[in-house]
C-alpha cells in the first residue's frame, strides 16, 4: 500500500508538471488553480477515506494484482487514467505556449473552473460514499461487495465517471487551450465505454444491481444516459 501511495503521489505531481513543461512557463494562473484543485481533491478524498474506510485504499492499491479484473478494463484503465490525462496536459501546454486557440474570456474560464471543481467534487463524494470504490472493474467477492445506493448513487449509477467527464471536458476552457479538447474528448469517450461495460458486468454478476438499475435509470447524466 505504501508503494502504491508513493506511485500515486508521483502521478499527481507529474500531471501538472507535464502541463507547465509543455507550456514552457510557470507564469500561468489558471494552470496553478487547476493544480490546486487536482491536489486538493485527490489528497483530501484519500485522507477522508483513510479515516472512514481504509480497506478501500488497500483495494485501490492492488489495481495491478487484484483477482478478477476484466480484460477490457486492463486496456481502458491506462487510457482513462494515464495516457488521456497526460495527452490533455501536453496539448494544453503547447496550446498555451504557441497560442493556437482563441482566448476564452476570463468569465468563461472561471465558469469552466467551477465545472472542473464540481466534477472533482462529485467524484470525491462517490469515493467517500462507496467503500467498494476500486481502481479497476471487478466483482469484489473477497470483500463481500454490496450494491451502494447512498450519496450520489441515488441519482446516477456511475457518479465518479460523470464527474470525470464533466471535469475533463471543462478543463480546456478553464485553461483557454481549446485544442486540448481533442485528447479530452477521446478520454471522455473511453470513460463512457468503460461505464457501459462496467454496468453490464454489474448487472450480470452483482446481486441486487439489476433492481437498483431499474430504480436509478441513468448511468451518467440524468435525462441523457
C-alpha positions, 0 to 999 in steps of 0.5 A: 500500500505504501508503494502504491501511495508513493506511485500515486503521489508521483502521478499527481505531481507529474500531471501538472508538471507535464502541463507547465513543461509543455507550456514552457512557463510557470507564469500561468494562473489558471494552470496553478488553480487547476493544480490546486484543485487536482491536489486538493481533491485527490489528497483530501478524498484519500485522507477522508477515506483513510479515516472512514474506510481504509480497506478501500485504499488497500483495494485501490492499491492492488489495481495491478494484482487484484483477482478478477479484473476484466480484460477490457478494463486492463486496456481502458484503465491506462487510457482513462487514467494515464495516457488521456490525462497526460495527452490533455496536459501536453496539448494544453501546454503547447496550446498555451505556449504557441497560442493556437486557440482563441482566448476564452474570456476570463468569465468563461474560464472561471465558469469552466473552473467551477465545472472542473471543481464540481466534477472533482467534487462529485467524484470525491463524494462517490469515493467517500460514499462507496467503500467498494470504490476500486481502481479497476472493474471487478466483482469484489467477492473477497470483500463481500461487495454490496450494491451502494445506493447512498450519496450520489448513487441515488441519482446516477449509477456511475457518479465518479465517471460523470464527474470525470467527464464533466471535469475533463471536458471543462478543463480546456476552457478553464485553461483557454487551450481549446485544442486540448479538447481533442485528447479530452474528448477521446478520454471522455469517450473511453470513460463512457465505454468503460461505464457501459461495460462496467454496468453490464458486468454489474448487472450480470454478476452483482446481486441486487444491481439489476433492481437498483438499475431499474430504480436509478435509470441513468448511468451518467447524466440524468435525462441523457444516459 
